[in-house]
Amino acid sequence: MKVETMADYAARGEEPEILFWVGCAGSFDARAQKVTVAFTKILNAVGMKFAILGEEESCTGDPARRAGNEFVFQMTALQNIETLNMYKVKKIVAACPHCFNTLKNEYPALGGNYEVIHHTQLLQELINAGRIKMNGGGSFKGKKITYHDSCYLGRVNDIYEAPRSVLETLDADLVEMKRSKKNGLCCGAGGAQMFKEDEPGDKRINIERIEEALNTGADMVAVNCPFCLTMMSDGVKAKEKEEEVMVYDLAELIIQNM
């Protein structure tokens, strides 16, 4: 795979079309790494000039702020902003809605002003422009897919149509869960819950959510977030349905049918 860093571009005196913000999960989590690879393959296939920060990228600070440590958030954010501004970055794509939301909505207050899009929005743009060409038939013909709206892409940023229009390019039936779009239910990992023990209760949130997904009769659950990917996959395992129901990020579904 061809993946260049911002430093590589700067050394040649060039600028990429877009900076791909990989994020902590996409860099270090074994399952989310597969999404990073799939998305990178798509960008290479369409000939997009993109770069990553590589070792110059650190966490956006989102989990620290959600967990209440504003000091760590601001320190991390200012360090990232300094790096981004040094490279004169204008446009960023993120495969994680948490990174997307923080870069788009919270960095401007600290001096980081960029055009930030989520990878599902970029996929929709590339499909609409004819740069991504899908194979008819394919491995999804006759399959049912249900789509889980992540909190930060859905309710927080009102992005509902881009991911669905990407899914509509597959030869599959899109079936909605009882709670979707503005009424969507969290996977259980948001607000830094991913990193702490469960609070007392009758049922884990991801079990509640995966039951809604399974009730649609879907063969696949499509997600757009590494946290949702983990929580929904864990839910499928808890229900002992991992042989029957697969959980994929949208980028993985697209690369399978290109």
Summary of the structure (lengths in Angstrom):
residues: 258
radius of gyration: 18.2
end to end distance: 16.6
largest distance: 57.8
contacts: 844
relative contact order: 0.14
helix: 47%
strand: 13%
